[in-house]
Amino acid sequence: MLLAGFLAQMIDGALGMGYGVTSATILLSAGVNPAAISGSIHTAEMFASGASGYSHYKFGNVNKKLFKALLIPGVIGAVLGAILLTQLGETHIEYLRPALATYTLFLGIRILVLAFRRQQKQKKFKRYGALAGAGGFLDSFGGGGWGPIVTTTLITKGRSPRFVIGTVSLTEFFVTLASAFTFFTLLGVSHWQNHCCTHNRRTHRRPIGC
């Protein structure tokens, strides 16, 4: 868990995105429940995105008009994604794992491709609400994707990387807050212990706290 968080934040700090994708990939391979993965990622990410968003705001990297366009749809999408993952996380686990693994692979490839693409001239783009809603939903449901989807889309449309990254980072705090609160409300803290005990009964090991 510590290694996953360390590697994820190191990548996110270097690229401005990738915390959720990296964490979700590592934790999926460790056999952690998808709902627990997304809930824990967004709880931890609240602190990182809060510090990042506040810093961008203080340095004048936030476009207030863009922030308002992304905020509400992003929060709604995050809540819906968290609710859906919670409902399907236990009963459809055998289908969710390969689907989420494919999704995180797609996001990783998208990050690498866009890293080597030249910045294009600004194009007209009006579907900010739809973009934020999709980004928030997939971020909650897949454990990551807000940055790779929203940030990269806006930059490829020709918007200034400085204001895109700053605005999306500030918005991410509210998106992750809504997602984490939804997971906490629906799952509670006991979900961790219950999953831990169930998993370890099968391996005949009794971890601390069970």
FENGI-V470379 format. One record per residue. RES is the residue in one letter. OMEGA is omega as a letter, one per 20 degrees, with the letter a starting at -180 (* if undefined). BURIAL is I if it has 16 or more other ideal C-beta (glycine too) atoms within 10 Angstrom, else O. D_FIRST is the distance of its C-alpha to the first C-alpha in Angstrom with 2 decimals. Layout:
RES OMEGA BURIAL D_FIRST
RES OMEGA BURIAL D_FIRST
//
This chain:
M r O 0.00
L r O 3.81
L r O 5.46
A r I 5.11
G a I 6.30
F a O 8.64
L a I 10.11
A a I 10.58
Q r I 12.37
M r O 14.31
I a I 15.63
D r I 16.39
G a O 18.18
A a O 20.23
L a O 21.22
G r I 21.15
M r I 19.11
G a I 16.26
Y a I 13.20
G a I 13.19
V a I 14.34
T a I 11.77
S a I 8.72
A a I 10.83
T a I 11.81
I a I 8.64
L r I 7.61
L r I 11.37
S r O 11.65
A r O 9.33
G r O 11.87
V r I 10.40
N a I 13.45
P r I 14.43
A r I 15.54
A r I 12.39
I a I 10.52
S r I 13.30
G a I 13.70
S r I 10.32
I a I 10.56
H r I 14.11
T r I 13.72
A a I 11.57
E r I 13.91
M a I 16.92
F a O 16.78
A a I 16.44
S r I 19.10
G r I 21.24
A a O 21.51
S a I 22.12
G r I 24.65
Y r O 26.49
S r O 26.86
H r I 28.22
Y a I 30.57
K a O 31.90
F r O 32.57
G a O 34.44
N a I 32.23
V r I 32.31
N a I 34.93
K r O 35.79
K r O 37.54
L r I 34.65
F a I 32.26
K a O 34.51
A a I 34.74
L a I 30.99
L a I 29.95
I r O 31.40
P r I 30.87
G r I 27.24
V r I 26.60
I r I 28.60
G r I 26.80
A r I 23.35
V r I 24.66
L r I 26.28
G r I 23.25
A r I 21.14
I a I 24.05
L r O 24.57
L r I 21.01
T a I 21.07
Q a O 24.44
L a I 23.58
G a I 20.01
E a O 21.28
T a O 24.67
H a O 24.06
I a O 20.66
E r O 22.34
Y a O 23.66
L a I 20.79
R r O 18.30
P r O 20.77
A r O 21.94
L r I 18.61
A r O 17.89
T r O 21.39
Y r I 20.95
T r I 17.93
L r O 19.98
F r O 22.92
L r I 21.21
G r I 20.07
I r O 23.68
R r I 25.06
I a I 23.29
L a O 24.63
V a O 28.09
L r O 28.53
A a O 27.48
F r O 30.64
R r O 32.94
R r O 35.58
Q a O 35.82
Q r O 38.48
K a O 41.19
Q r O 40.51
K r O 41.24
K r O 42.02
F a O 39.06
K a O 39.48
R a O 36.84
Y a I 34.35
G r I 33.89
A r O 33.24
L a I 30.78
A r I 28.81
G r I 28.98
A r I 27.72
G r I 24.93
G a I 23.81
F a I 24.15
L r I 22.26
D r I 19.49
S a I 18.98
F a I 19.77
G a I 17.72
G r I 14.69
G r I 16.24
G a I 19.68
W a I 21.40
G a I 21.72
P a I 22.48
I a I 25.02
V a I 26.69
T a I 26.57
T r I 27.61
T a I 30.28
L r I 31.89
I r I 31.90
T r O 33.44
K r O 36.07
G r O 37.14
R a I 35.86
S r O 35.09
P a O 31.50
R a O 31.62
F r I 32.41
V a I 30.32
I r I 27.06
G a I 28.03
T a I 29.10
V r I 26.24
S r I 23.72
L r I 25.64
T a I 25.96
E r I 22.24
F a I 21.73
F r I 24.07
V r I 22.71
T r I 19.10
L r I 20.70
A r I 22.79
S a I 20.03
A r I 17.73
F r I 20.92
T r I 21.93
F a I 18.76
F a O 18.97
T a O 22.67
L a I 22.50
L a I 19.53
G a O 19.33
V a O 16.80
S a O 18.09
H a I 16.62
W a I 13.23
Q a O 15.26
N r O 17.65
H a I 15.33
C a I 13.57
C a O 17.09
T a O 18.58
H a O 16.18
N r O 16.58
R r O 20.32
R a O 20.69
T r O 19.23
H r O 21.25
R a O 18.44
R a O 18.25
P a O 15.03
I r O 15.63
G a O 16.72
C * O 18.08
//
